[in-house]
């Protein structure tokens, strides 16, 4: 099994994100897997570059995913890798 590129720490999700994911029939683990596998394909090139740099310098890792009906969900791993949160942009 390949080594994780970074630790997730404690995984959290906001109520709005959980409700949205449930409505869309998406498991939170699906987004965590994408985030952890460095799948940043829904993000601009500059944001993807920032994440690659974050893997080297230990800063925050930020993912944004477009889901059904154009809904966006964010996944953020804190710089200290203590936690990763799934949230709606409006909940930031």
PyMOL Python script that loads the backbone (N, CA, C, O; Angstrom):
from pymol import cmd

cmd.read_pdbstr("""\
ATOM      1  N   UNK A   1       0.841  -1.178   0.000  1.00  0.00           N
ATOM      2  CA  UNK A   1       0.000   0.000   0.000  1.00  0.00           C
ATOM      3  C   UNK A   1       0.891   1.249   0.000  1.00  0.00           C
ATOM      4  O   UNK A   1       1.870   1.324   0.743  1.00  0.00           O
ATOM      5  N   UNK A   2       0.545   2.209  -0.828  1.00  0.00           N
ATOM      6  CA  UNK A   2       1.323   3.442  -0.932  1.00  0.00           C
ATOM      7  C   UNK A   2       1.170   4.281   0.335  1.00  0.00           C
ATOM      8  O   UNK A   2       0.128   4.277   0.990  1.00  0.00           O
ATOM      9  N   UNK A   3       2.239   4.996   0.652  1.00  0.00           N
ATOM     10  CA  UNK A   3       2.206   5.872   1.819  1.00  0.00           C
ATOM     11  C   UNK A   3       1.350   7.103   1.522  1.00  0.00           C
ATOM     12  O   UNK A   3       1.377   7.630   0.409  1.00  0.00           O
ATOM     13  N   UNK A   4       0.596   7.554   2.514  1.00  0.00           N
ATOM     14  CA  UNK A   4      -0.215   8.771   2.378  1.00  0.00           C
ATOM     15  C   UNK A   4       0.697   9.957   2.140  1.00  0.00           C
ATOM     16  O   UNK A   4       1.771  10.034   2.736  1.00  0.00           O
ATOM     17  N   UNK A   5       0.290  10.894   1.270  1.00  0.00           N
ATOM     18  CA  UNK A   5       1.106  12.079   1.047  1.00  0.00           C
ATOM     19  C   UNK A   5       1.095  13.050   2.233  1.00  0.00           C
ATOM     20  O   UNK A   5       2.000  13.872   2.378  1.00  0.00           O
ATOM     21  N   UNK A   6       0.061  12.947   3.081  1.00  0.00           N
ATOM     22  CA  UNK A   6      -0.036  13.778   4.284  1.00  0.00           C
ATOM     23  C   UNK A   6      -1.073  13.154   5.209  1.00  0.00           C
ATOM     24  O   UNK A   6      -1.990  12.478   4.742  1.00  0.00           O
ATOM     25  N   UNK A   7      -0.939  13.375   6.519  1.00  0.00           N
ATOM     26  CA  UNK A   7      -1.945  12.838   7.443  1.00  0.00           C
ATOM     27  C   UNK A   7      -3.187  13.731   7.474  1.00  0.00           C
ATOM     28  O   UNK A   7      -3.089  14.952   7.348  1.00  0.00           O
ATOM     29  N   UNK A   8      -4.333  13.118   7.641  1.00  0.00           N
ATOM     30  CA  UNK A   8      -5.591  13.859   7.735  1.00  0.00           C
ATOM     31  C   UNK A   8      -5.853  14.383   9.142  1.00  0.00           C
ATOM     32  O   UNK A   8      -6.572  15.368   9.308  1.00  0.00           O
ATOM     33  N   UNK A   9      -5.286  13.746  10.144  1.00  0.00           N
ATOM     34  CA  UNK A   9      -5.617  14.102  11.520  1.00  0.00           C
ATOM     35  C   UNK A   9      -7.056  13.685  11.806  1.00  0.00           C
ATOM     36  O   UNK A   9      -7.586  12.774  11.171  1.00  0.00           O
ATOM     37  N   UNK A  10      -7.677  14.352  12.757  1.00  0.00           N
ATOM     38  CA  UNK A  10      -9.084  14.096  13.068  1.00  0.00           C
ATOM     39  C   UNK A  10      -9.926  14.570  11.889  1.00  0.00           C
ATOM     40  O   UNK A  10      -9.680  15.652  11.355  1.00  0.00           O
ATOM     41  N   UNK A  11     -10.913  13.781  11.474  1.00  0.00           N
ATOM     42  CA  UNK A  11     -11.778  14.193  10.375  1.00  0.00           C
ATOM     43  C   UNK A  11     -13.104  14.714  10.924  1.00  0.00           C
ATOM     44  O   UNK A  11     -13.747  14.090  11.769  1.00  0.00           O
ATOM     45  N   UNK A  12     -13.481  15.872  10.413  1.00  0.00           N
ATOM     46  CA  UNK A  12     -14.688  16.562  10.849  1.00  0.00           C
ATOM     47  C   UNK A  12     -15.517  16.944   9.631  1.00  0.00           C
ATOM     48  O   UNK A  12     -15.003  17.016   8.514  1.00  0.00           O
ATOM     49  N   UNK A  13     -16.803  17.187   9.858  1.00  0.00           N
ATOM     50  CA  UNK A  13     -17.676  17.692   8.796  1.00  0.00           C
ATOM     51  C   UNK A  13     -18.728  18.589   9.426  1.00  0.00           C
ATOM     52  O   UNK A  13     -19.252  18.296  10.501  1.00  0.00           O
ATOM     53  N   UNK A  14     -19.027  19.673   8.749  1.00  0.00           N
ATOM     54  CA  UNK A  14     -20.040  20.592   9.253  1.00  0.00           C
ATOM     55  C   UNK A  14     -21.430  20.030   8.973  1.00  0.00           C
ATOM     56  O   UNK A  14     -21.593  19.198   8.081  1.00  0.00           O
ATOM     57  N   UNK A  15     -22.435  20.478   9.729  1.00  0.00           N
ATOM     58  CA  UNK A  15     -23.806  20.000   9.493  1.00  0.00           C
ATOM     59  C   UNK A  15     -24.277  20.265   8.060  1.00  0.00           C
ATOM     60  O   UNK A  15     -24.916  19.406   7.451  1.00  0.00           O
ATOM     61  N   UNK A  16     -23.970  21.433   7.524  1.00  0.00           N
ATOM     62  CA  UNK A  16     -24.401  21.754   6.155  1.00  0.00           C
ATOM     63  C   UNK A  16     -23.768  20.843   5.124  1.00  0.00           C
ATOM     64  O   UNK A  16     -24.424  20.422   4.172  1.00  0.00           O
ATOM     65  N   UNK A  17     -22.490  20.538   5.313  1.00  0.00           N
ATOM     66  CA  UNK A  17     -21.812  19.634   4.389  1.00  0.00           C
ATOM     67  C   UNK A  17     -22.403  18.229   4.475  1.00  0.00           C
ATOM     68  O   UNK A  17     -22.644  17.589   3.452  1.00  0.00           O
ATOM     69  N   UNK A  18     -22.637  17.750   5.701  1.00  0.00           N
ATOM     70  CA  UNK A  18     -23.220  16.411   5.864  1.00  0.00           C
ATOM     71  C   UNK A  18     -24.604  16.323   5.237  1.00  0.00           C
ATOM     72  O   UNK A  18     -24.930  15.332   4.584  1.00  0.00           O
ATOM     73  N   UNK A  19     -25.413  17.350   5.432  1.00  0.00           N
ATOM     74  CA  UNK A  19     -26.761  17.360   4.850  1.00  0.00           C
ATOM     75  C   UNK A  19     -26.683  17.359   3.323  1.00  0.00           C
ATOM     76  O   UNK A  19     -27.425  16.634   2.660  1.00  0.00           O
ATOM     77  N   UNK A  20     -25.796  18.161   2.776  1.00  0.00           N
ATOM     78  CA  UNK A  20     -25.638  18.232   1.327  1.00  0.00           C
ATOM     79  C   UNK A  20     -25.173  16.898   0.758  1.00  0.00           C
ATOM     80  O   UNK A  20     -25.709  16.428  -0.246  1.00  0.00           O
ATOM     81  N   UNK A  21     -24.187  16.296   1.387  1.00  0.00           N
ATOM     82  CA  UNK A  21     -23.684  15.008   0.922  1.00  0.00           C
ATOM     83  C   UNK A  21     -24.760  13.931   0.997  1.00  0.00           C
ATOM     84  O   UNK A  21     -24.888  13.111   0.088  1.00  0.00           O
ATOM     85  N   UNK A  22     -25.528  13.936   2.077  1.00  0.00           N
ATOM     86  CA  UNK A  22     -26.610  12.955   2.214  1.00  0.00           C
ATOM     87  C   UNK A  22     -27.644  13.142   1.104  1.00  0.00           C
ATOM     88  O   UNK A  22     -28.092  12.170   0.497  1.00  0.00           O
ATOM     89  N   UNK A  23     -28.017  14.391   0.844  1.00  0.00           N
ATOM     90  CA  UNK A  23     -28.994  14.690  -0.213  1.00  0.00           C
ATOM     91  C   UNK A  23     -28.499  14.196  -1.572  1.00  0.00           C
ATOM     92  O   UNK A  23     -29.282  13.693  -2.378  1.00  0.00           O
ATOM     93  N   UNK A  24     -27.206  14.340  -1.820  1.00  0.00           N
ATOM     94  CA  UNK A  24     -26.626  13.942  -3.102  1.00  0.00           C
ATOM     95  C   UNK A  24     -26.223  12.466  -3.144  1.00  0.00           C
ATOM     96  O   UNK A  24     -25.811  11.962  -4.189  1.00  0.00           O
ATOM     97  N   UNK A  25     -26.342  11.779  -2.014  1.00  0.00           N
ATOM     98  CA  UNK A  25     -25.983  10.358  -1.964  1.00  0.00           C
ATOM     99  C   UNK A  25     -24.484  10.113  -2.049  1.00  0.00           C
ATOM    100  O   UNK A  25     -24.047   9.113  -2.618  1.00  0.00           O
ATOM    101  N   UNK A  26     -23.696  11.022  -1.485  1.00  0.00           N
ATOM    102  CA  UNK A  26     -22.236  10.914  -1.525  1.00  0.00           C
ATOM    103  C   UNK A  26     -21.718  10.683  -0.110  1.00  0.00           C
ATOM    104  O   UNK A  26     -22.079  11.405   0.819  1.00  0.00           O
ATOM    105  N   UNK A  27     -20.884   9.689   0.040  1.00  0.00           N
ATOM    106  CA  UNK A  27     -20.273   9.399   1.336  1.00  0.00           C
ATOM    107  C   UNK A  27     -19.134  10.383   1.584  1.00  0.00           C
ATOM    108  O   UNK A  27     -18.359  10.666   0.670  1.00  0.00           O
ATOM    109  N   UNK A  28     -19.019  10.907   2.794  1.00  0.00           N
ATOM    110  CA  UNK A  28     -17.892  11.797   3.101  1.00  0.00           C
ATOM    111  C   UNK A  28     -16.535  11.159   2.786  1.00  0.00           C
ATOM    112  O   UNK A  28     -15.602  11.847   2.372  1.00  0.00           O
ATOM    113  N   UNK A  29     -16.433   9.858   2.981  1.00  0.00           N
ATOM    114  CA  UNK A  29     -15.160   9.164   2.720  1.00  0.00           C
ATOM    115  C   UNK A  29     -14.729   9.291   1.260  1.00  0.00           C
ATOM    116  O   UNK A  29     -13.535   9.257   0.962  1.00  0.00           O
ATOM    117  N   UNK A  30     -15.685   9.434   0.355  1.00  0.00           N
ATOM    118  CA  UNK A  30     -15.357   9.615  -1.067  1.00  0.00           C
ATOM    119  C   UNK A  30     -14.548  10.893  -1.265  1.00  0.00           C
ATOM    120  O   UNK A  30     -13.555  10.898  -1.992  1.00  0.00           O
ATOM    121  N   UNK A  31     -14.973  11.976  -0.617  1.00  0.00           N
ATOM    122  CA  UNK A  31     -14.250  13.240  -0.735  1.00  0.00           C
ATOM    123  C   UNK A  31     -12.908  13.176  -0.016  1.00  0.00           C
ATOM    124  O   UNK A  31     -11.914  13.711  -0.507  1.00  0.00           O
ATOM    125  N   UNK A  32     -12.873  12.531   1.133  1.00  0.00           N
ATOM    126  CA  UNK A  32     -11.605  12.386   1.850  1.00  0.00           C
ATOM    127  C   UNK A  32     -10.605  11.586   1.019  1.00  0.00           C
ATOM    128  O   UNK A  32      -9.418  11.912   0.996  1.00  0.00           O
ATOM    129  N   UNK A  33     -11.074  10.551   0.343  1.00  0.00           N
ATOM    130  CA  UNK A  33     -10.203   9.750  -0.517  1.00  0.00           C
ATOM    131  C   UNK A  33      -9.646  10.587  -1.666  1.00  0.00           C
ATOM    132  O   UNK A  33      -8.462  10.495  -1.991  1.00  0.00           O
ATOM    133  N   UNK A  34     -10.504  11.405  -2.280  1.00  0.00           N
ATOM    134  CA  UNK A  34     -10.040  12.271  -3.370  1.00  0.00           C
ATOM    135  C   UNK A  34      -9.003  13.272  -2.862  1.00  0.00           C
ATOM    136  O   UNK A  34      -7.968  13.486  -3.493  1.00  0.00           O
ATOM    137  N   UNK A  35      -9.296  13.870  -1.727  1.00  0.00           N
ATOM    138  CA  UNK A  35      -8.398  14.854  -1.115  1.00  0.00           C
ATOM    139  C   UNK A  35      -7.044  14.210  -0.815  1.00  0.00           C
ATOM    140  O   UNK A  35      -5.996  14.765  -1.143  1.00  0.00           O
ATOM    141  N   UNK A  36      -7.079  13.049  -0.198  1.00  0.00           N
ATOM    142  CA  UNK A  36      -5.864  12.352   0.199  1.00  0.00           C
ATOM    143  C   UNK A  36      -5.069  11.836  -0.997  1.00  0.00           C
ATOM    144  O   UNK A  36      -3.850  11.684  -0.918  1.00  0.00           O
ATOM    145  N   UNK A  37      -5.753  11.570  -2.094  1.00  0.00           N
ATOM    146  CA  UNK A  37      -5.047  11.089  -3.297  1.00  0.00           C
ATOM    147  C   UNK A  37      -4.573  12.247  -4.173  1.00  0.00           C
ATOM    148  O   UNK A  37      -4.105  12.040  -5.293  1.00  0.00           O
ATOM    149  N   UNK A  38      -4.699  13.468  -3.650  1.00  0.00           N
ATOM    150  CA  UNK A  38      -4.253  14.684  -4.353  1.00  0.00           C
ATOM    151  C   UNK A  38      -5.018  14.900  -5.653  1.00  0.00           C
ATOM    152  O   UNK A  38      -4.457  15.388  -6.634  1.00  0.00           O
ATOM    153  N   UNK A  39      -6.289  14.537  -5.661  1.00  0.00           N
ATOM    154  CA  UNK A  39      -7.166  14.791  -6.808  1.00  0.00           C
ATOM    155  C   UNK A  39      -7.728  16.197  -6.647  1.00  0.00           C
ATOM    156  O   UNK A  39      -8.732  16.415  -5.969  1.00  0.00           O
ATOM    157  N   UNK A  40      -7.058  17.135  -7.284  1.00  0.00           N
ATOM    158  CA  UNK A  40      -7.465  18.535  -7.235  1.00  0.00           C
ATOM    159  C   UNK A  40      -7.950  18.995  -8.599  1.00  0.00           C
ATOM    160  O   UNK A  40      -7.826  20.170  -8.946  1.00  0.00           O
ATOM    161  N   UNK A  41      -8.506  18.065  -9.375  1.00  0.00           N
ATOM    162  CA  UNK A  41      -8.875  18.334 -10.767  1.00  0.00           C
ATOM    163  C   UNK A  41      -9.974  19.384 -10.914  1.00  0.00           C
ATOM    164  O   UNK A  41     -10.115  19.968 -11.989  1.00  0.00           O
ATOM    165  N   UNK A  42     -10.749  19.635  -9.875  1.00  0.00           N
ATOM    166  CA  UNK A  42     -11.814  20.649  -9.947  1.00  0.00           C
ATOM    167  C   UNK A  42     -11.303  22.053  -9.613  1.00  0.00           C
ATOM    168  O   UNK A  42     -12.077  23.009  -9.580  1.00  0.00           O
ATOM    169  N   UNK A  43      -9.996  22.169  -9.367  1.00  0.00           N
ATOM    170  CA  UNK A  43      -9.435  23.447  -8.922  1.00  0.00           C
ATOM    171  C   UNK A  43      -8.591  24.088 -10.025  1.00  0.00           C
ATOM    172  O   UNK A  43      -8.121  23.416 -10.944  1.00  0.00           O
ATOM    173  N   UNK A  44      -8.413  25.399  -9.907  1.00  0.00           N
ATOM    174  CA  UNK A  44      -7.568  26.143 -10.838  1.00  0.00           C
ATOM    175  C   UNK A  44      -6.111  25.679 -10.704  1.00  0.00           C
ATOM    176  O   UNK A  44      -5.705  25.175  -9.657  1.00  0.00           O
ATOM    177  N   UNK A  45      -5.348  25.853 -11.759  1.00  0.00           N
ATOM    178  CA  UNK A  45      -3.949  25.415 -11.780  1.00  0.00           C
ATOM    179  C   UNK A  45      -3.136  26.031 -10.644  1.00  0.00           C
ATOM    180  O   UNK A  45      -2.315  25.348 -10.030  1.00  0.00           O
ATOM    181  N   UNK A  46      -3.355  27.307 -10.360  1.00  0.00           N
ATOM    182  CA  UNK A  46      -2.603  27.976  -9.298  1.00  0.00           C
ATOM    183  C   UNK A  46      -2.907  27.365  -7.924  1.00  0.00           C
ATOM    184  O   UNK A  46      -2.012  27.227  -7.091  1.00  0.00           O
ATOM    185  N   UNK A  47      -4.174  27.001  -7.695  1.00  0.00           N
ATOM    186  CA  UNK A  47      -4.550  26.362  -6.422  1.00  0.00           C
ATOM    187  C   UNK A  47      -3.948  24.965  -6.321  1.00  0.00           C
ATOM    188  O   UNK A  47      -3.521  24.549  -5.244  1.00  0.00           O
ATOM    189  N   UNK A  48      -3.914  24.242  -7.436  1.00  0.00           N
ATOM    190  CA  UNK A  48      -3.281  22.924  -7.439  1.00  0.00           C
ATOM    191  C   UNK A  48      -1.795  23.044  -7.116  1.00  0.00           C
ATOM    192  O   UNK A  48      -1.248  22.233  -6.370  1.00  0.00           O
ATOM    193  N   UNK A  49      -1.150  24.058  -7.680  1.00  0.00           N
ATOM    194  CA  UNK A  49       0.261  24.302  -7.410  1.00  0.00           C
ATOM    195  C   UNK A  49       0.477  24.603  -5.928  1.00  0.00           C
ATOM    196  O   UNK A  49       1.424  24.100  -5.323  1.00  0.00           O
ATOM    197  N   UNK A  50      -0.399  25.422  -5.341  1.00  0.00           N
ATOM    198  CA  UNK A  50      -0.297  25.740  -3.912  1.00  0.00           C
ATOM    199  C   UNK A  50      -0.375  24.481  -3.066  1.00  0.00           C
ATOM    200  O   UNK A  50       0.342  24.351  -2.074  1.00  0.00           O
ATOM    201  N   UNK A  51      -1.241  23.553  -3.451  1.00  0.00           N
ATOM    202  CA  UNK A  51      -1.360  22.303  -2.697  1.00  0.00           C
ATOM    203  C   UNK A  51      -0.097  21.452  -2.832  1.00  0.00           C
ATOM    204  O   UNK A  51       0.354  20.859  -1.852  1.00  0.00           O
ATOM    205  N   UNK A  52       0.472  21.389  -4.024  1.00  0.00           N
ATOM    206  CA  UNK A  52       1.714  20.631  -4.194  1.00  0.00           C
ATOM    207  C   UNK A  52       2.816  21.225  -3.320  1.00  0.00           C
ATOM    208  O   UNK A  52       3.600  20.490  -2.720  1.00  0.00           O
ATOM    209  N   UNK A  53       2.875  22.546  -3.248  1.00  0.00           N
ATOM    210  CA  UNK A  53       3.848  23.209  -2.392  1.00  0.00           C
ATOM    211  C   UNK A  53       3.563  22.934  -0.915  1.00  0.00           C
ATOM    212  O   UNK A  53       4.487  22.778  -0.116  1.00  0.00           O
ATOM    213  N   UNK A  54       2.273  22.874  -0.557  1.00  0.00           N
ATOM    214  CA  UNK A  54       1.885  22.595   0.833  1.00  0.00           C
ATOM    215  C   UNK A  54       2.361  21.216   1.278  1.00  0.00           C
ATOM    216  O   UNK A  54       2.680  21.015   2.450  1.00  0.00           O
ATOM    217  N   UNK A  55       2.409  20.277   0.356  1.00  0.00           N
ATOM    218  CA  UNK A  55       2.898  18.945   0.702  1.00  0.00           C
ATOM    219  C   UNK A  55       4.377  18.988   1.062  1.00  0.00           C
ATOM    220  O   UNK A  55       4.849  18.176   1.857  1.00  0.00           O
ATOM    221  N   UNK A  56       5.107  19.932   0.480  1.00  0.00           N
ATOM    222  CA  UNK A  56       6.546  20.059   0.748  1.00  0.00           C
ATOM    223  C   UNK A  56       6.832  20.930   1.966  1.00  0.00           C
ATOM    224  O   UNK A  56       7.722  20.625   2.759  1.00  0.00           O
ATOM    225  N   UNK A  57       6.069  22.023   2.111  1.00  0.00           N
ATOM    226  CA  UNK A  57       6.404  22.979   3.169  1.00  0.00           C
ATOM    227  C   UNK A  57       5.505  22.883   4.404  1.00  0.00           C
ATOM    228  O   UNK A  57       5.698  23.626   5.367  1.00  0.00           O
ATOM    229  N   UNK A  58       4.538  21.984   4.383  1.00  0.00           N
ATOM    230  CA  UNK A  58       3.720  21.762   5.573  1.00  0.00           C
ATOM    231  C   UNK A  58       2.629  22.784   5.812  1.00  0.00           C
ATOM    232  O   UNK A  58       2.174  22.942   6.945  1.00  0.00           O
ATOM    233  N   UNK A  59       2.195  23.486   4.768  1.00  0.00           N
ATOM    234  CA  UNK A  59       1.088  24.426   4.951  1.00  0.00           C
ATOM    235  C   UNK A  59      -0.248  23.724   4.693  1.00  0.00           C
ATOM    236  O   UNK A  59      -0.290  22.525   4.413  1.00  0.00           O
ATOM    237  N   UNK A  60      -1.312  24.476   4.790  1.00  0.00           N
ATOM    238  CA  UNK A  60      -2.674  23.945   4.663  1.00  0.00           C
ATOM    239  C   UNK A  60      -2.891  23.330   3.279  1.00  0.00           C
ATOM    240  O   UNK A  60      -2.408  23.853   2.274  1.00  0.00           O
ATOM    241  N   UNK A  61      -3.627  22.211   3.240  1.00  0.00           N
ATOM    242  CA  UNK A  61      -4.014  21.571   1.979  1.00  0.00           C
ATOM    243  C   UNK A  61      -5.505  21.810   1.806  1.00  0.00           C
ATOM    244  O   UNK A  61      -6.307  21.481   2.680  1.00  0.00           O
ATOM    245  N   UNK A  62      -5.865  22.388   0.667  1.00  0.00           N
ATOM    246  CA  UNK A  62      -7.238  22.817   0.404  1.00  0.00           C
ATOM    247  C   UNK A  62      -7.742  22.176  -0.881  1.00  0.00           C
ATOM    248  O   UNK A  62      -7.101  22.291  -1.926  1.00  0.00           O
ATOM    249  N   UNK A  63      -8.881  21.505  -0.811  1.00  0.00           N
ATOM    250  CA  UNK A  63      -9.517  20.929  -1.994  1.00  0.00           C
ATOM    251  C   UNK A  63     -10.915  21.499  -2.146  1.00  0.00           C
ATOM    252  O   UNK A  63     -11.598  21.787  -1.163  1.00  0.00           O
ATOM    253  N   UNK A  64     -11.326  21.654  -3.389  1.00  0.00           N
ATOM    254  CA  UNK A  64     -12.678  22.116  -3.705  1.00  0.00           C
ATOM    255  C   UNK A  64     -13.240  21.177  -4.757  1.00  0.00           C
ATOM    256  O   UNK A  64     -12.611  20.936  -5.787  1.00  0.00           O
ATOM    257  N   UNK A  65     -14.422  20.653  -4.495  1.00  0.00           N
ATOM    258  CA  UNK A  65     -15.049  19.699  -5.411  1.00  0.00           C
ATOM    259  C   UNK A  65     -16.422  20.188  -5.827  1.00  0.00           C
ATOM    260  O   UNK A  65     -17.216  20.627  -4.995  1.00  0.00           O
ATOM    261  N   UNK A  66     -16.694  20.108  -7.112  1.00  0.00           N
ATOM    262  CA  UNK A  66     -18.022  20.418  -7.641  1.00  0.00           C
ATOM    263  C   UNK A  66     -18.828  19.120  -7.663  1.00  0.00           C
ATOM    264  O   UNK A  66     -18.419  18.119  -8.252  1.00  0.00           O
ATOM    265  N   UNK A  67     -19.969  19.169  -7.012  1.00  0.00           N
ATOM    266  CA  UNK A  67     -20.827  17.993  -6.940  1.00  0.00           C
ATOM    267  C   UNK A  67     -22.081  18.243  -7.756  1.00  0.00           C
ATOM    268  O   UNK A  67     -22.149  19.226  -8.493  1.00  0.00           O
ATOM    269  N   UNK A  68     -23.067  17.378  -7.639  1.00  0.00           N
ATOM    270  CA  UNK A  68     -24.310  17.526  -8.380  1.00  0.00           C
ATOM    271  C   UNK A  68     -24.942  18.890  -8.214  1.00  0.00           C
ATOM    272  O   UNK A  68     -24.840  19.504  -7.153  1.00  0.00           O
ATOM    273  N   UNK A  69     -25.592  19.361  -9.255  1.00  0.00           N
ATOM    274  CA  UNK A  69     -26.270  20.659  -9.273  1.00  0.00           C
ATOM    275  C   UNK A  69     -25.316  21.826  -9.037  1.00  0.00           C
ATOM    276  O   UNK A  69     -25.744  22.891  -8.592  1.00  0.00           O
ATOM    277  N   UNK A  70     -24.019  21.641  -9.332  1.00  0.00           N
ATOM    278  CA  UNK A  70     -23.052  22.718  -9.197  1.00  0.00           C
ATOM    279  C   UNK A  70     -22.661  23.053  -7.778  1.00  0.00           C
ATOM    280  O   UNK A  70     -21.989  24.059  -7.550  1.00  0.00           O
ATOM    281  N   UNK A  71     -23.062  22.238  -6.815  1.00  0.00           N
ATOM    282  CA  UNK A  71     -22.728  22.464  -5.411  1.00  0.00           C
ATOM    283  C   UNK A  71     -21.229  22.272  -5.218  1.00  0.00           C
ATOM    284  O   UNK A  71     -20.639  21.339  -5.763  1.00  0.00           O
ATOM    285  N   UNK A  72     -20.620  23.160  -4.441  1.00  0.00           N
ATOM    286  CA  UNK A  72     -19.212  23.031  -4.094  1.00  0.00           C
ATOM    287  C   UNK A  72     -19.077  22.588  -2.649  1.00  0.00           C
ATOM    288  O   UNK A  72     -19.818  23.024  -1.768  1.00  0.00           O
ATOM    289  N   UNK A  73     -18.114  21.714  -2.434  1.00  0.00           N
ATOM    290  CA  UNK A  73     -17.749  21.269  -1.096  1.00  0.00           C
ATOM    291  C   UNK A  73     -16.244  21.463  -0.966  1.00  0.00           C
ATOM    292  O   UNK A  73     -15.486  21.157  -1.886  1.00  0.00           O
ATOM    293  N   UNK A  74     -15.827  21.967   0.172  1.00  0.00           N
ATOM    294  CA  UNK A  74     -14.406  22.133   0.442  1.00  0.00           C
ATOM    295  C   UNK A  74     -13.938  21.068   1.420  1.00  0.00           C
ATOM    296  O   UNK A  74     -14.692  20.620   2.283  1.00  0.00           O
ATOM    297  N   UNK A  75     -12.678  20.671   1.269  1.00  0.00           N
ATOM    298  CA  UNK A  75     -12.009  19.793   2.230  1.00  0.00           C
ATOM    299  C   UNK A  75     -10.692  20.480   2.565  1.00  0.00           C
ATOM    300  O   UNK A  75      -9.882  20.759   1.680  1.00  0.00           O
ATOM    301  N   UNK A  76     -10.485  20.749   3.851  1.00  0.00           N
ATOM    302  CA  UNK A  76      -9.310  21.491   4.288  1.00  0.00           C
ATOM    303  C   UNK A  76      -8.574  20.707   5.378  1.00  0.00           C
ATOM    304  O   UNK A  76      -9.140  20.363   6.416  1.00  0.00           O
ATOM    305  N   UNK A  77      -7.298  20.439   5.109  1.00  0.00           N
ATOM    306  CA  UNK A  77      -6.430  19.862   6.132  1.00  0.00           C
ATOM    307  C   UNK A  77      -5.563  20.983   6.668  1.00  0.00           C
ATOM    308  O   UNK A  77      -4.860  21.656   5.914  1.00  0.00           O
ATOM    309  N   UNK A  78      -5.618  21.179   7.978  1.00  0.00           N
ATOM    310  CA  UNK A  78      -4.880  22.264   8.618  1.00  0.00           C
ATOM    311  C   UNK A  78      -3.370  22.057   8.477  1.00  0.00           C
ATOM    312  O   UNK A  78      -2.898  20.931   8.317  1.00  0.00           O
ATOM    313  N   UNK A  79      -2.634  23.144   8.538  1.00  0.00           N
ATOM    314  CA  UNK A  79      -1.183  23.105   8.366  1.00  0.00           C
ATOM    315  C   UNK A  79      -0.502  22.170   9.361  1.00  0.00           C
ATOM    316  O   UNK A  79       0.474  21.504   9.017  1.00  0.00           O
ATOM    317  N   UNK A  80      -1.008  22.117  10.588  1.00  0.00           N
ATOM    318  CA  UNK A  80      -0.394  21.240  11.588  1.00  0.00           C
ATOM    319  C   UNK A  80      -0.863  19.789  11.463  1.00  0.00           C
ATOM    320  O   UNK A  80      -0.465  18.924  12.243  1.00  0.00           O
ATOM    321  N   UNK A  81      -1.715  19.542  10.469  1.00  0.00           N
ATOM    322  CA  UNK A  81      -2.252  18.194  10.160  1.00  0.00           C
ATOM    323  C   UNK A  81      -3.040  17.599  11.319  1.00  0.00           C
ATOM    324  O   UNK A  81      -3.188  16.381  11.415  1.00  0.00           O
ATOM    325  N   UNK A  82      -3.543  18.459  12.196  1.00  0.00           N
ATOM    326  CA  UNK A  82      -4.310  17.977  13.346  1.00  0.00           C
ATOM    327  C   UNK A  82      -5.727  17.579  12.957  1.00  0.00           C
ATOM    328  O   UNK A  82      -6.328  16.719  13.601  1.00  0.00           O
ATOM    329  N   UNK A  83      -6.266  18.201  11.905  1.00  0.00           N
ATOM    330  CA  UNK A  83      -7.627  17.856  11.493  1.00  0.00           C
ATOM    331  C   UNK A  83      -7.867  18.210  10.033  1.00  0.00           C
ATOM    332  O   UNK A  83      -7.185  19.045   9.439  1.00  0.00           O
ATOM    333  N   UNK A  84      -8.862  17.538   9.490  1.00  0.00           N
ATOM    334  CA  UNK A  84      -9.344  17.781   8.132  1.00  0.00           C
ATOM    335  C   UNK A  84     -10.846  17.973   8.242  1.00  0.00           C
ATOM    336  O   UNK A  84     -11.546  17.163   8.850  1.00  0.00           O
ATOM    337  N   UNK A  85     -11.331  19.052   7.645  1.00  0.00           N
ATOM    338  CA  UNK A  85     -12.750  19.394   7.735  1.00  0.00           C
ATOM    339  C   UNK A  85     -13.385  19.429   6.359  1.00  0.00           C
ATOM    340  O   UNK A  85     -12.824  19.977   5.411  1.00  0.00           O
ATOM    341  N   UNK A  86     -14.572  18.831   6.264  1.00  0.00           N
ATOM    342  CA  UNK A  86     -15.411  18.914   5.064  1.00  0.00           C
ATOM    343  C   UNK A  86     -16.465  19.959   5.362  1.00  0.00           C
ATOM    344  O   UNK A  86     -17.154  19.881   6.379  1.00  0.00           O
ATOM    345  N   UNK A  87     -16.594  20.955   4.466  1.00  0.00           N
ATOM    346  CA  UNK A  87     -17.532  22.029   4.714  1.00  0.00           C
ATOM    347  C   UNK A  87     -18.002  22.671   3.418  1.00  0.00           C
ATOM    348  O   UNK A  87     -17.398  22.510   2.358  1.00  0.00           O
ATOM    349  N   UNK A  88     -19.102  23.403   3.542  1.00  0.00           N
ATOM    350  CA  UNK A  88     -19.585  24.229   2.435  1.00  0.00           C
ATOM    351  C   UNK A  88     -18.813  25.540   2.467  1.00  0.00           C
ATOM    352  O   UNK A  88     -18.433  25.999   3.544  1.00  0.00           O
ATOM    353  N   UNK A  89     -18.570  26.158   1.304  1.00  0.00           N
ATOM    354  CA  UNK A  89     -17.892  27.462   1.305  1.00  0.00           C
ATOM    355  C   UNK A  89     -18.581  28.492   2.208  1.00  0.00           C
ATOM    356  O   UNK A  89     -17.911  29.317   2.829  1.00  0.00           O
ATOM    357  N   UNK A  90     -19.903  28.446   2.281  1.00  0.00           N
ATOM    358  CA  UNK A  90     -20.642  29.402   3.108  1.00  0.00           C
ATOM    359  C   UNK A  90     -20.407  29.181   4.605  1.00  0.00           C
ATOM    360  O   UNK A  90     -20.736  30.049   5.413  1.00  0.00           O
ATOM    361  N   UNK A  91     -19.847  28.040   4.981  1.00  0.00           N
ATOM    362  CA  UNK A  91     -19.606  27.727   6.384  1.00  0.00           C
ATOM    363  C   UNK A  91     -18.168  28.048   6.820  1.00  0.00           C
ATOM    364  O   UNK A  91     -17.791  27.797   7.965  1.00  0.00           O
ATOM    365  N   UNK A  92     -17.390  28.593   5.921  1.00  0.00           N
ATOM    366  CA  UNK A  92     -15.981  28.881   6.234  1.00  0.00           C
ATOM    367  C   UNK A  92     -15.855  30.038   7.195  1.00  0.00           C
ATOM    368  O   UNK A  92     -14.743  30.415   7.565  1.00  0.00           O
TER     369      UNK A  92
END
""", "prot")
cmd.dss("prot")
cmd.show_as("cartoon", "prot")
cmd.util.cbc("prot")
cmd.orient("prot")
